[in-house]
Amino acid sequence: MRAEITARLKKRAKAALLALPMGKELLFPAAVQAIIARQRLAEVAFREAKHAREWLEAQRILASLRGGRTRRVTVVYDRAASPPTYGDYFYVVMLARWFATRSVPTELAIVDGEFDCAWSAIRGDAVQSLKEGQLDVARVLLDVPGASMNTWSWSQFRTRLEASDVGRVPFLKRVRARQDVYSSGFNLINHLAASSTSDHIARFLLDFREIAPNVRIERPAQPYVTVHCRRSFLQGQDRNMPDEAFPQIHRRLRELYPGLGVMVVSDGSGCAHFKELARRHQLDCLFSKDISSTFMGDAALILGGRFHFSLRGGGIDCIPFFSTLAYECHLNWGYETPWAGIKATPWSGDHQLAIEMHFSPKTFLPSGRVRA
């Protein structure tokens, strides 16, 4: 108790010092301030260079497509330069889907055998399960004419690169250097899609009727809205759904969308946890893992709902961004750059809200700005 009081007093003292005209100078010596300033400048320079690289890559690709010089595309997902996460991988697969739905023969090349250090957080069977789940995502999303998926070792794929047996490769220099591509996937898609025809966007976006037959699930008879209740202790714990926020969000959804069920979307342990919370608070819920056993099964359930809500979350919350589904997502953007304000993408409608939280600890409830 004494430690908590001391920490609270220190926090208040710091805030009081910073409020003074010279408070910053008193709290942080000039040398420390200079280091902080250099770090911030470096971060800004890094972001600007990344944005410029993505924009230039998009312009090169579009010019090549218009000029008929791109006959084939290979989109690369290298596990040695990518974390073990579904959301990051999903962007790479959707980039391949953008080309394929534009009638360009496209291969998703998964480079396997070596792993980014983040993969060390998962062990044994969980690694194989994730790899199989990723293959399932590609199988479902690339079930379009002209799309294919193959897994290669780096030595095998490097031989193909050297033989120019891959067609056009987005971010080729980074692929050769085994640097990440996933972190530019979302922004590159936005730049490319900004010039897409409405017919192409319609083919590109995800729809329940397309996805459901490939994941073998049936939509519940009762119309419903979905809420992502993230619960992971491997990474990004700050993006988990707080226990105290869950009943507040549930009640608000029932107020805004009477007559619709509320489906909790989470993994197995998350569904088990929030099922117990729902029982404790006497909340009537559906749970995705009672119907689906896979990431794409959960994706289909989201697409089959009337509205999707998330607080922080991540991962599967990128699914509604690539659809016409109504959604309201409160999030902290990472390497992604929203297209314009609260519109995540060029095709976002007024019923699709992606609201930057600026790392606020506040619980944001469904606003009612979106009809289900």
DOSEMAR-538376 format. One record per residue (C-alpha): residue number from 0; residue in one letter; y negated, x negated, z negated. Coordinates in Angstrom, 2 decimals. Last residue first. Layout:
DOSEMAR-538376
<site pos="NUM" code="A" Y="Y" X="X" Z="Z"/>
...
end
This chain:
DOSEMAR-538376
<site pos="371" code="A" Y="2.23" X="26.42" Z="38.21"/>
<site pos="370" code="R" Y="-1.56" X="26.48" Z="38.22"/>
<site pos="369" code="V" Y="-3.41" X="23.27" Z="37.44"/>
<site pos="368" code="R" Y="-6.59" X="23.00" Z="35.38"/>
<site pos="367" code="G" Y="-4.74" X="24.29" Z="32.29"/>
<site pos="366" code="S" Y="-5.46" X="21.06" Z="30.45"/>
<site pos="365" code="P" Y="-1.95" X="20.03" Z="29.44"/>
<site pos="364" code="L" Y="-2.40" X="18.14" Z="26.15"/>
<site pos="363" code="F" Y="-3.76" X="14.62" Z="25.73"/>
<site pos="362" code="T" Y="-2.64" X="12.93" Z="22.51"/>
<site pos="361" code="K" Y="-5.19" X="10.21" Z="21.76"/>
<site pos="360" code="P" Y="-4.13" X="6.55" Z="21.52"/>
<site pos="359" code="S" Y="-6.53" X="5.72" Z="24.39"/>
<site pos="358" code="F" Y="-5.23" X="3.00" Z="26.70"/>
<site pos="357" code="H" Y="-7.87" X="3.78" Z="29.36"/>
<site pos="356" code="M" Y="-6.24" X="7.21" Z="29.76"/>
<site pos="355" code="E" Y="-6.49" X="7.37" Z="33.57"/>
<site pos="354" code="I" Y="-5.78" X="10.90" Z="34.84"/>
<site pos="353" code="A" Y="-3.40" X="11.53" Z="37.72"/>
<site pos="352" code="L" Y="-4.00" X="15.17" Z="38.71"/>
<site pos="351" code="Q" Y="-2.23" X="17.07" Z="41.49"/>
<site pos="350" code="H" Y="-3.31" X="20.69" Z="42.00"/>
<site pos="349" code="D" Y="-6.49" X="19.57" Z="43.79"/>
<site pos="348" code="G" Y="-4.29" X="17.91" Z="46.40"/>
<site pos="347" code="S" Y="-3.04" X="14.35" Z="46.67"/>
<site pos="346" code="W" Y="-2.40" X="13.22" Z="50.28"/>
<site pos="345" code="P" Y="-4.47" X="10.02" Z="50.06"/>
<site pos="344" code="T" Y="-2.69" X="9.12" Z="46.79"/>
<site pos="343" code="A" Y="-3.25" X="9.03" Z="43.02"/>
<site pos="342" code="K" Y="-6.18" X="11.47" Z="43.03"/>
<site pos="341" code="I" Y="-7.88" X="11.31" Z="39.63"/>
<site pos="340" code="G" Y="-10.61" X="9.02" Z="40.93"/>
<site pos="339" code="A" Y="-9.78" X="8.06" Z="44.52"/>
<site pos="338" code="W" Y="-6.66" X="6.32" Z="45.80"/>
<site pos="337" code="P" Y="-5.32" X="5.24" Z="42.44"/>
<site pos="336" code="T" Y="-4.73" X="1.48" Z="42.15"/>
<site pos="335" code="E" Y="-1.28" X="0.42" Z="41.03"/>
<site pos="334" code="Y" Y="-0.80" X="-2.89" Z="39.17"/>
<site pos="333" code="G" Y="-0.96" X="-1.04" Z="35.85"/>
<site pos="332" code="W" Y="-2.53" X="2.43" Z="35.65"/>
<site pos="331" code="N" Y="-2.56" X="3.87" Z="32.14"/>
<site pos="330" code="L" Y="-1.36" X="7.44" Z="32.31"/>
<site pos="329" code="H" Y="-2.06" X="11.11" Z="31.80"/>
<site pos="328" code="C" Y="-0.07" X="12.95" Z="34.46"/>
<site pos="327" code="E" Y="-0.86" X="16.50" Z="35.51"/>
<site pos="326" code="Y" Y="1.37" X="17.86" Z="38.25"/>
<site pos="325" code="A" Y="1.72" X="20.45" Z="41.00"/>
<site pos="324" code="L" Y="4.45" X="19.51" Z="43.46"/>
<site pos="323" code="T" Y="3.47" X="18.48" Z="47.02"/>
<site pos="322" code="S" Y="5.54" X="15.31" Z="46.76"/>
<site pos="321" code="F" Y="5.28" X="11.54" Z="46.45"/>
<site pos="320" code="F" Y="3.15" X="11.53" Z="43.29"/>
<site pos="319" code="P" Y="5.75" X="13.94" Z="41.84"/>
<site pos="318" code="I" Y="8.33" X="11.11" Z="41.72"/>
<site pos="317" code="C" Y="6.05" X="8.48" Z="40.14"/>
<site pos="316" code="D" Y="6.62" X="10.11" Z="36.74"/>
<site pos="315" code="I" Y="10.20" X="8.79" Z="36.91"/>
<site pos="314" code="G" Y="9.11" X="5.36" Z="35.77"/>
<site pos="313" code="G" Y="6.02" X="5.93" Z="33.64"/>
<site pos="312" code="G" Y="5.38" X="7.84" Z="30.41"/>
<site pos="311" code="R" Y="1.75" X="7.86" Z="29.27"/>
<site pos="310" code="L" Y="1.73" X="11.63" Z="28.59"/>
<site pos="309" code="S" Y="3.52" X="13.50" Z="31.34"/>
<site pos="308" code="F" Y="3.43" X="16.96" Z="32.87"/>
<site pos="307" code="H" Y="5.23" X="18.42" Z="35.89"/>
<site pos="306" code="F" Y="4.73" X="21.87" Z="37.42"/>
<site pos="305" code="R" Y="6.80" X="24.56" Z="39.17"/>
<site pos="304" code="G" Y="10.16" X="22.82" Z="38.88"/>
<site pos="303" code="G" Y="12.60" X="21.87" Z="41.63"/>
<site pos="302" code="L" Y="10.88" X="18.54" Z="42.28"/>
<site pos="301" code="I" Y="11.34" X="17.59" Z="38.62"/>
<site pos="300" code="L" Y="15.00" X="18.62" Z="38.76"/>
<site pos="299" code="A" Y="15.48" X="16.58" Z="41.93"/>
<site pos="298" code="A" Y="14.04" X="13.50" Z="40.21"/>
<site pos="297" code="D" Y="16.39" X="14.04" Z="37.26"/>
<site pos="296" code="G" Y="19.32" X="14.00" Z="39.68"/>
<site pos="295" code="M" Y="17.77" X="10.95" Z="41.31"/>
<site pos="294" code="F" Y="17.78" X="9.10" Z="37.98"/>
<site pos="293" code="T" Y="21.38" X="10.13" Z="37.31"/>
<site pos="292" code="S" Y="23.53" X="12.26" Z="35.00"/>
<site pos="291" code="S" Y="21.95" X="15.65" Z="35.72"/>
<site pos="290" code="I" Y="22.39" X="19.12" Z="34.21"/>
<site pos="289" code="D" Y="22.58" X="18.73" Z="30.43"/>
<site pos="288" code="K" Y="20.76" X="15.43" Z="30.94"/>
<site pos="287" code="S" Y="17.68" X="17.27" Z="32.16"/>
<site pos="286" code="F" Y="17.20" X="19.21" Z="28.94"/>
<site pos="285" code="L" Y="16.06" X="22.85" Z="28.75"/>
<site pos="284" code="C" Y="13.93" X="23.85" Z="25.81"/>
<site pos="283" code="D" Y="13.34" X="26.57" Z="23.20"/>
<site pos="282" code="L" Y="11.45" X="25.05" Z="20.30"/>
<site pos="281" code="Q" Y="12.54" X="25.74" Z="16.72"/>
<site pos="280" code="H" Y="10.67" X="22.70" Z="15.33"/>
<site pos="279" code="R" Y="13.84" X="21.05" Z="13.97"/>
<site pos="278" code="R" Y="15.93" X="22.17" Z="16.94"/>
<site pos="277" code="A" Y="13.31" X="20.83" Z="19.36"/>
<site pos="276" code="L" Y="13.23" X="17.53" Z="17.46"/>
<site pos="275" code="E" Y="17.04" X="17.30" Z="17.70"/>
<site pos="274" code="K" Y="16.90" X="17.99" Z="21.44"/>
<site pos="273" code="F" Y="14.13" X="15.41" Z="21.64"/>
<site pos="272" code="H" Y="16.43" X="12.67" Z="20.34"/>
<site pos="271" code="A" Y="19.46" X="13.66" Z="22.42"/>
<site pos="270" code="C" Y="17.33" X="13.94" Z="25.56"/>
<site pos="269" code="G" Y="15.87" X="10.49" Z="24.92"/>
<site pos="268" code="S" Y="19.30" X="8.94" Z="24.30"/>
<site pos="267" code="G" Y="20.61" X="10.31" Z="27.60"/>
<site pos="266" code="D" Y="17.53" X="9.57" Z="29.71"/>
<site pos="265" code="S" Y="14.53" X="11.88" Z="29.77"/>
<site pos="264" code="V" Y="13.22" X="15.05" Z="31.39"/>
<site pos="263" code="V" Y="12.55" X="17.89" Z="28.94"/>
<site pos="262" code="M" Y="12.57" X="21.26" Z="30.68"/>
<site pos="261" code="V" Y="10.19" X="24.01" Z="29.58"/>
<site pos="260" code="G" Y="11.09" X="27.51" Z="30.79"/>
<site pos="259" code="L" Y="8.56" X="29.67" Z="32.58"/>
<site pos="258" code="G" Y="7.64" X="33.19" Z="31.46"/>
<site pos="257" code="P" Y="4.32" X="32.09" Z="30.09"/>
<site pos="256" code="Y" Y="2.80" X="29.03" Z="31.79"/>
<site pos="255" code="L" Y="-0.35" X="28.06" Z="29.92"/>
<site pos="254" code="E" Y="0.75" X="29.14" Z="26.45"/>
<site pos="253" code="R" Y="4.30" X="27.83" Z="26.91"/>
<site pos="252" code="L" Y="2.93" X="24.51" Z="28.15"/>
<site pos="251" code="R" Y="0.60" X="24.29" Z="25.14"/>
<site pos="250" code="R" Y="3.44" X="24.94" Z="22.71"/>
<site pos="249" code="H" Y="5.57" X="22.22" Z="24.30"/>
<site pos="248" code="I" Y="2.69" X="19.72" Z="24.30"/>
<site pos="247" code="Q" Y="2.04" X="20.26" Z="20.60"/>
<site pos="246" code="P" Y="5.78" X="20.14" Z="19.78"/>
<site pos="245" code="F" Y="6.13" X="16.75" Z="21.55"/>
<site pos="244" code="A" Y="2.95" X="15.08" Z="20.31"/>
<site pos="243" code="E" Y="4.28" X="14.44" Z="16.77"/>
<site pos="242" code="D" Y="7.34" X="12.64" Z="18.10"/>
<site pos="241" code="P" Y="5.19" X="10.31" Z="20.19"/>
<site pos="240" code="M" Y="6.34" X="10.16" Z="23.86"/>
<site pos="239" code="N" Y="7.00" X="6.51" Z="24.67"/>
<site pos="238" code="R" Y="4.46" X="4.53" Z="26.70"/>
<site pos="237" code="D" Y="3.60" X="2.12" Z="23.86"/>
<site pos="236" code="Q" Y="7.29" X="1.19" Z="23.79"/>
<site pos="235" code="G" Y="6.81" X="-0.52" Z="27.14"/>
<site pos="234" code="Q" Y="10.06" X="-2.48" Z="27.04"/>
<site pos="233" code="L" Y="13.64" X="-2.24" Z="25.78"/>
<site pos="232" code="F" Y="12.94" X="0.42" Z="23.15"/>
<site pos="231" code="S" Y="12.81" X="3.37" Z="25.49"/>
<site pos="230" code="R" Y="11.95" X="7.02" Z="24.85"/>
<site pos="229" code="R" Y="10.03" X="8.79" Z="27.59"/>
<site pos="228" code="C" Y="9.60" X="12.54" Z="27.28"/>
<site pos="227" code="H" Y="8.72" X="13.65" Z="30.81"/>
<site pos="226" code="V" Y="7.71" X="17.30" Z="30.83"/>
<site pos="225" code="T" Y="9.06" X="19.77" Z="33.38"/>
<site pos="224" code="V" Y="8.06" X="23.34" Z="34.24"/>
<site pos="223" code="Y" Y="10.62" X="26.11" Z="34.71"/>
<site pos="222" code="P" Y="11.92" X="29.03" Z="36.78"/>
<site pos="221" code="Q" Y="15.13" X="30.39" Z="35.21"/>
<site pos="220" code="A" Y="18.20" X="30.17" Z="37.47"/>
<site pos="219" code="P" Y="18.52" X="26.45" Z="36.77"/>
<site pos="218" code="R" Y="18.49" X="24.28" Z="39.92"/>
<site pos="217" code="E" Y="21.93" X="23.15" Z="40.97"/>
<site pos="216" code="I" Y="23.00" X="19.55" Z="41.09"/>
<site pos="215" code="R" Y="25.01" X="17.58" Z="43.62"/>
<site pos="214" code="V" Y="22.69" X="14.59" Z="44.07"/>
<site pos="213" code="N" Y="22.55" X="14.57" Z="47.89"/>
<site pos="212" code="P" Y="22.32" X="18.37" Z="48.20"/>
<site pos="211" code="A" Y="19.33" X="18.34" Z="45.79"/>
<site pos="210" code="I" Y="17.13" X="15.82" Z="47.63"/>
<site pos="209" code="E" Y="16.15" X="17.67" Z="50.82"/>
<site pos="208" code="R" Y="15.67" X="21.11" Z="49.27"/>
<site pos="207" code="F" Y="13.89" X="19.59" Z="46.28"/>
<site pos="206" code="D" Y="11.24" X="17.95" Z="48.47"/>
<site pos="205" code="L" Y="10.00" X="14.39" Z="48.80"/>
<site pos="204" code="L" Y="7.13" X="13.35" Z="51.05"/>
<site pos="203" code="F" Y="7.72" X="11.29" Z="54.21"/>
<site pos="202" code="R" Y="8.49" X="14.09" Z="56.67"/>
<site pos="201" code="A" Y="5.37" X="16.05" Z="55.63"/>
<site pos="200" code="I" Y="3.32" X="12.85" Z="55.67"/>
<site pos="199" code="H" Y="4.46" X="12.20" Z="59.26"/>
<site pos="198" code="D" Y="3.47" X="15.69" Z="60.36"/>
<site pos="197" code="S" Y="0.06" X="15.34" Z="58.67"/>
<site pos="196" code="T" Y="-0.55" X="12.20" Z="60.70"/>
<site pos="195" code="S" Y="-0.66" X="8.87" Z="58.92"/>
<site pos="194" code="S" Y="-3.88" X="6.82" Z="58.70"/>
<site pos="193" code="A" Y="-4.28" X="7.03" Z="54.92"/>
<site pos="192" code="A" Y="-0.52" X="6.63" Z="54.67"/>
<site pos="191" code="L" Y="-0.68" X="2.92" Z="55.41"/>
<site pos="190" code="H" Y="-3.30" X="2.15" Z="52.77"/>
<site pos="189" code="N" Y="-1.54" X="4.35" Z="50.21"/>
<site pos="188" code="I" Y="1.86" X="2.82" Z="50.98"/>
<site pos="187" code="L" Y="0.38" X="-0.66" Z="50.51"/>
<site pos="186" code="N" Y="-1.05" X="0.34" Z="47.13"/>
<site pos="185" code="F" Y="2.27" X="1.67" Z="45.84"/>
<site pos="184" code="G" Y="4.35" X="-1.26" Z="47.11"/>
<site pos="183" code="S" Y="2.07" X="-4.07" Z="45.93"/>
<site pos="182" code="S" Y="3.76" X="-4.68" Z="42.57"/>
<site pos="181" code="Y" Y="7.19" X="-4.32" Z="44.20"/>
<site pos="180" code="V" Y="6.67" X="-7.37" Z="46.43"/>
<site pos="179" code="D" Y="7.34" X="-10.04" Z="43.84"/>
<site pos="178" code="Q" Y="7.55" X="-13.71" Z="44.78"/>
<site pos="177" code="R" Y="10.63" X="-15.29" Z="46.29"/>
<site pos="176" code="A" Y="8.53" X="-17.80" Z="48.27"/>
<site pos="175" code="R" Y="9.95" X="-16.46" Z="51.55"/>
<site pos="174" code="V" Y="9.34" X="-12.88" Z="50.37"/>
<site pos="173" code="R" Y="5.77" X="-13.76" Z="49.39"/>
<site pos="172" code="K" Y="5.10" X="-15.22" Z="52.81"/>
<site pos="171" code="L" Y="6.68" X="-12.19" Z="54.52"/>
<site pos="170" code="F" Y="4.49" X="-9.65" Z="52.72"/>
<site pos="169" code="P" Y="5.98" X="-6.80" Z="54.79"/>
<site pos="168" code="V" Y="8.89" X="-8.07" Z="56.93"/>
<site pos="167" code="R" Y="8.79" X="-7.31" Z="60.67"/>
<site pos="166" code="G" Y="12.06" X="-7.73" Z="62.53"/>
<site pos="165" code="V" Y="14.88" X="-9.13" Z="60.41"/>
<site pos="164" code="D" Y="16.92" X="-11.49" Z="62.55"/>
<site pos="163" code="S" Y="14.22" X="-14.13" Z="62.89"/>
<site pos="162" code="A" Y="16.97" X="-16.79" Z="62.64"/>
<site pos="161" code="E" Y="15.23" X="-18.40" Z="59.68"/>
<site pos="160" code="L" Y="14.88" X="-15.02" Z="58.00"/>
<site pos="159" code="R" Y="18.54" X="-14.20" Z="58.62"/>
<site pos="158" code="T" Y="19.58" X="-17.52" Z="57.09"/>
<site pos="157" code="R" Y="17.30" X="-16.78" Z="54.11"/>
<site pos="156" code="F" Y="19.12" X="-13.45" Z="53.70"/>
<site pos="155" code="Q" Y="22.52" X="-15.09" Z="53.42"/>
<site pos="154" code="S" Y="21.29" X="-17.84" Z="51.08"/>
<site pos="153" code="W" Y="19.52" X="-15.26" Z="48.93"/>
<site pos="152" code="S" Y="22.69" X="-13.18" Z="48.57"/>
<site pos="151" code="W" Y="22.59" X="-9.92" Z="50.49"/>
<site pos="150" code="T" Y="22.79" X="-6.17" Z="49.86"/>
<site pos="149" code="N" Y="22.24" X="-3.74" Z="52.72"/>
<site pos="148" code="M" Y="20.43" X="-0.45" Z="53.20"/>
<site pos="147" code="S" Y="19.79" X="1.53" Z="56.36"/>
<site pos="146" code="A" Y="17.18" X="3.85" Z="57.82"/>
<site pos="145" code="G" Y="17.04" X="4.95" Z="61.48"/>
<site pos="144" code="P" Y="17.49" X="8.67" Z="60.85"/>
<site pos="143" code="V" Y="16.84" X="9.70" Z="57.21"/>
<site pos="142" code="D" Y="19.07" X="9.47" Z="54.15"/>
<site pos="141" code="L" Y="16.84" X="6.70" Z="52.86"/>
<site pos="140" code="L" Y="15.80" X="8.54" Z="49.70"/>
<site pos="139" code="V" Y="19.31" X="9.50" Z="48.62"/>
<site pos="138" code="R" Y="21.15" X="6.25" Z="49.33"/>
<site pos="137" code="A" Y="18.17" X="4.21" Z="48.12"/>
<site pos="136" code="V" Y="18.17" X="5.94" Z="44.74"/>
<site pos="135" code="D" Y="21.97" X="5.64" Z="44.54"/>
<site pos="134" code="L" Y="21.77" X="1.89" Z="45.13"/>
<site pos="133" code="Q" Y="19.31" X="1.66" Z="42.25"/>
<site pos="132" code="G" Y="21.68" X="3.58" Z="40.00"/>
<site pos="131" code="E" Y="24.53" X="1.24" Z="40.92"/>
<site pos="130" code="K" Y="22.36" X="-1.75" Z="39.97"/>
<site pos="129" code="L" Y="21.40" X="-0.03" Z="36.72"/>
<site pos="128" code="S" Y="25.04" X="0.67" Z="35.82"/>
<site pos="127" code="Q" Y="26.00" X="-2.91" Z="36.65"/>
<site pos="126" code="V" Y="23.34" X="-4.26" Z="34.31"/>
<site pos="125" code="A" Y="24.19" X="-1.73" Z="31.58"/>
<site pos="124" code="D" Y="27.85" X="-2.77" Z="31.71"/>
<site pos="123" code="G" Y="27.03" X="-6.21" Z="30.38"/>
<site pos="122" code="R" Y="23.55" X="-6.68" Z="28.95"/>
<site pos="121" code="I" Y="19.94" X="-5.60" Z="29.29"/>
<site pos="120" code="A" Y="16.89" X="-7.51" Z="28.07"/>
<site pos="119" code="S" Y="17.94" X="-10.52" Z="30.19"/>
<site pos="118" code="W" Y="16.83" X="-8.56" Z="33.27"/>
<site pos="117" code="A" Y="13.22" X="-9.39" Z="32.37"/>
<site pos="116" code="C" Y="13.91" X="-13.03" Z="33.34"/>
<site pos="115" code="D" Y="14.08" X="-12.03" Z="37.03"/>
<site pos="114" code="F" Y="17.63" X="-12.11" Z="38.35"/>
<site pos="113" code="E" Y="19.81" X="-14.05" Z="40.77"/>
<site pos="112" code="G" Y="22.85" X="-12.68" Z="42.62"/>
<site pos="111" code="D" Y="21.18" X="-9.95" Z="44.64"/>
<site pos="110" code="V" Y="18.67" X="-9.65" Z="47.47"/>
<site pos="109" code="I" Y="18.38" X="-5.97" Z="48.40"/>
<site pos="108" code="A" Y="17.39" X="-5.51" Z="52.05"/>
<site pos="107" code="L" Y="16.08" X="-2.03" Z="52.84"/>
<site pos="106" code="E" Y="16.43" X="-1.80" Z="56.59"/>
<site pos="105" code="T" Y="14.15" X="0.16" Z="58.88"/>
<site pos="104" code="P" Y="14.36" X="1.46" Z="62.44"/>
<site pos="103" code="V" Y="10.81" X="2.83" Z="63.05"/>
<site pos="102" code="S" Y="10.72" X="6.61" Z="63.52"/>
<site pos="101" code="R" Y="7.67" X="7.11" Z="61.28"/>
<site pos="100" code="T" Y="10.08" X="8.57" Z="58.70"/>
<site pos="99" code="A" Y="11.79" X="5.16" Z="58.66"/>
<site pos="98" code="F" Y="8.54" X="3.27" Z="58.07"/>
<site pos="97" code="W" Y="7.48" X="5.45" Z="55.13"/>
<site pos="96" code="R" Y="11.05" X="5.45" Z="53.77"/>
<site pos="95" code="A" Y="11.01" X="1.64" Z="53.51"/>
<site pos="94" code="L" Y="7.81" X="1.88" Z="51.46"/>
<site pos="93" code="M" Y="9.49" X="4.60" Z="49.40"/>
<site pos="92" code="V" Y="12.33" X="2.19" Z="48.59"/>
<site pos="91" code="V" Y="9.84" X="-0.45" Z="47.42"/>
<site pos="90" code="Y" Y="7.95" X="2.09" Z="45.30"/>
<site pos="89" code="F" Y="11.22" X="3.26" Z="43.70"/>
<site pos="88" code="Y" Y="12.08" X="-0.28" Z="42.61"/>
<site pos="87" code="D" Y="8.97" X="-0.45" Z="40.43"/>
<site pos="86" code="G" Y="9.71" X="2.99" Z="38.96"/>
<site pos="85" code="Y" Y="13.42" X="2.30" Z="38.35"/>
<site pos="84" code="T" Y="13.02" X="-0.80" Z="36.22"/>
<site pos="83" code="P" Y="15.07" X="-3.98" Z="35.90"/>
<site pos="82" code="P" Y="12.14" X="-6.30" Z="36.75"/>
<site pos="81" code="S" Y="11.65" X="-7.86" Z="40.20"/>
<site pos="80" code="A" Y="11.37" X="-11.43" Z="41.51"/>
<site pos="79" code="A" Y="15.00" X="-12.57" Z="41.26"/>
<site pos="78" code="R" Y="16.05" X="-9.00" Z="42.05"/>
<site pos="77" code="D" Y="14.54" X="-9.37" Z="45.53"/>
<site pos="76" code="Y" Y="13.67" X="-6.03" Z="47.12"/>
<site pos="75" code="V" Y="12.83" X="-6.64" Z="50.77"/>
<site pos="74" code="V" Y="11.63" X="-4.20" Z="53.41"/>
<site pos="73" code="T" Y="12.98" X="-5.04" Z="56.87"/>
<site pos="72" code="V" Y="11.21" X="-3.48" Z="59.84"/>
<site pos="71" code="R" Y="12.19" X="-3.02" Z="63.51"/>
<site pos="70" code="R" Y="10.38" X="-2.48" Z="66.80"/>
<site pos="69" code="T" Y="6.97" X="-3.65" Z="65.69"/>
<site pos="68" code="R" Y="4.93" X="-4.85" Z="68.68"/>
<site pos="67" code="G" Y="4.17" X="-1.36" Z="69.99"/>
<site pos="66" code="G" Y="0.42" X="-1.99" Z="69.80"/>
<site pos="65" code="R" Y="-0.10" X="0.89" Z="67.38"/>
<site pos="64" code="L" Y="2.70" X="-0.41" Z="65.15"/>
<site pos="63" code="S" Y="1.33" X="-3.96" Z="65.21"/>
<site pos="62" code="A" Y="-2.20" X="-2.78" Z="64.40"/>
<site pos="61" code="L" Y="-0.85" X="-0.66" Z="61.52"/>
<site pos="60" code="I" Y="1.15" X="-3.55" Z="60.09"/>
<site pos="59" code="R" Y="-1.74" X="-6.01" Z="60.30"/>
<site pos="58" code="Q" Y="-4.14" X="-3.50" Z="58.73"/>
<site pos="57" code="A" Y="-1.71" X="-2.78" Z="55.88"/>
<site pos="56" code="E" Y="-1.20" X="-6.48" Z="55.19"/>
<site pos="55" code="L" Y="-4.98" X="-6.97" Z="55.07"/>
<site pos="54" code="W" Y="-5.39" X="-4.15" Z="52.55"/>
<site pos="53" code="E" Y="-2.60" X="-5.48" Z="50.34"/>
<site pos="52" code="R" Y="-3.91" X="-9.07" Z="50.39"/>
<site pos="51" code="A" Y="-7.46" X="-7.87" Z="49.62"/>
<site pos="50" code="H" Y="-6.23" X="-5.82" Z="46.66"/>
<site pos="49" code="K" Y="-4.26" X="-8.78" Z="45.30"/>
<site pos="48" code="A" Y="-7.21" X="-11.15" Z="45.70"/>
<site pos="47" code="E" Y="-9.48" X="-8.69" Z="43.92"/>
<site pos="46" code="R" Y="-6.97" X="-8.25" Z="41.08"/>
<site pos="45" code="F" Y="-6.57" X="-12.02" Z="40.62"/>
<site pos="44" code="A" Y="-10.33" X="-12.62" Z="40.71"/>
<site pos="43" code="V" Y="-10.87" X="-9.94" Z="38.06"/>
<site pos="42" code="E" Y="-8.16" X="-11.44" Z="35.85"/>
<site pos="41" code="A" Y="-9.62" X="-14.94" Z="36.27"/>
<site pos="40" code="L" Y="-13.07" X="-13.66" Z="35.35"/>
<site pos="39" code="R" Y="-11.63" X="-12.03" Z="32.23"/>
<site pos="38" code="Q" Y="-9.86" X="-15.23" Z="31.22"/>
<site pos="37" code="R" Y="-13.02" X="-17.28" Z="31.75"/>
<site pos="36" code="A" Y="-15.03" X="-14.87" Z="29.56"/>
<site pos="35" code="I" Y="-12.43" X="-15.01" Z="26.77"/>
<site pos="34" code="I" Y="-12.48" X="-18.82" Z="26.85"/>
<site pos="33" code="A" Y="-16.29" X="-18.88" Z="26.75"/>
<site pos="32" code="Q" Y="-16.34" X="-16.43" Z="23.82"/>
<site pos="31" code="V" Y="-13.94" X="-18.70" Z="21.92"/>
<site pos="30" code="A" Y="-16.19" X="-21.70" Z="22.49"/>
<site pos="29" code="A" Y="-19.27" X="-19.74" Z="21.45"/>
<site pos="28" code="P" Y="-17.73" X="-18.77" Z="18.10"/>
<site pos="27" code="F" Y="-16.47" X="-15.17" Z="17.77"/>
<site pos="26" code="L" Y="-17.38" X="-13.05" Z="14.74"/>
<site pos="25" code="L" Y="-20.93" X="-14.22" Z="14.18"/>
<site pos="24" code="E" Y="-21.73" X="-14.35" Z="17.89"/>
<site pos="23" code="K" Y="-20.33" X="-10.84" Z="18.39"/>
<site pos="22" code="G" Y="-22.32" X="-9.55" Z="15.44"/>
<site pos="21" code="M" Y="-25.67" X="-10.83" Z="16.64"/>
<site pos="20" code="P" Y="-27.28" X="-7.38" Z="17.11"/>
<site pos="19" code="L" Y="-24.89" X="-5.87" Z="14.51"/>
<site pos="18" code="A" Y="-22.25" X="-3.34" Z="15.65"/>
<site pos="17" code="L" Y="-19.67" X="-6.10" Z="16.09"/>
<site pos="16" code="L" Y="-20.01" X="-6.95" Z="12.42"/>
<site pos="15" code="A" Y="-19.44" X="-3.34" Z="11.32"/>
<site pos="14" code="A" Y="-16.32" X="-3.06" Z="13.54"/>
<site pos="13" code="K" Y="-14.93" X="-6.28" Z="12.06"/>
<site pos="12" code="A" Y="-15.60" X="-5.07" Z="8.51"/>
<site pos="11" code="R" Y="-13.89" X="-1.75" Z="9.28"/>
<site pos="10" code="K" Y="-10.80" X="-3.51" Z="10.61"/>
<site pos="9" code="K" Y="-10.71" X="-5.86" Z="7.62"/>
<site pos="8" code="L" Y="-10.97" X="-2.89" Z="5.27"/>
<site pos="7" code="R" Y="-8.05" X="-1.15" Z="6.98"/>
<site pos="6" code="A" Y="-5.93" X="-4.29" Z="6.83"/>
<site pos="5" code="T" Y="-6.66" X="-4.67" Z="3.10"/>
<site pos="4" code="I" Y="-5.82" X="-1.01" Z="2.43"/>
<site pos="3" code="E" Y="-2.51" X="-1.35" Z="4.30"/>
<site pos="2" code="A" Y="-1.66" X="-4.55" Z="2.41"/>
<site pos="1" code="R" Y="-2.37" X="-2.83" Z="-0.94"/>
<site pos="0" code="M" Y="0.00" X="0.00" Z="0.00"/>
end
